[in-house]
Amino acid sequence: MEKYILKRLQSMQKELAELTYLINHQMEGKPPRPTKLEGIWAGKFEVSDREIEEAKESLELDIDISQ
């Protein structure tokens, strides 16, 4: 029974490695998907434009977050 479990685990590890390799190669050359946070905290709190500008300045990023 132990040999069967060990063999099964090895088979699953191999399959996982193959799937990981496949996914990584399918994603090559594709830009990362942007994460949209609009609906996550909807109605929980308000962030002013001034606070957004201060945060951008503190991170020294040159991005447009109005998309």
C-alpha positions, -999 to 999 in steps of 0.1 A, spaced: 0 0 0 28 24 8 45 18 -25 12 26 -43 8 59 -24 44 68 -31 40 61 -68 8 80 -69 24 110 -52 53 109 -76 29 108 -105 9 138 -92 42 157 -87 52 150 -122 18 161 -136 19 193 -115 54 201 -128 42 195 -164 12 217 -159 33 245 -144 57 243 -173 28 244 -198 12 274 -181 44 293 -178 52 288 -215 16 298 -226 20 331 -206 53 340 -221 51 372 -241 17 382 -227 15 413 -206 4 408 -170 -33 414 -164 -39 446 -144 -56 441 -111 -87 461 -107 -96 471 -72 -127 491 -80 -152 466 -65 -132 451 -37 -137 479 -12 -168 496 -27 -186 517 -1 -161 508 26 -141 541 27 -134 571 5 -101 582 -9 -97 618 -20 -79 628 -52 -54 646 -29 -46 614 -11 -41 596 -44 -17 623 -56 2 622 -23 5 584 -25 17 586 -61 43 612 -51 55 591 -22 60 561 -45 76 583 -71 56 565 -99 47 580 -132 14 562 -138 -21 570 -148 -45 553 -124 -77 568 -139 -81 539 -163 
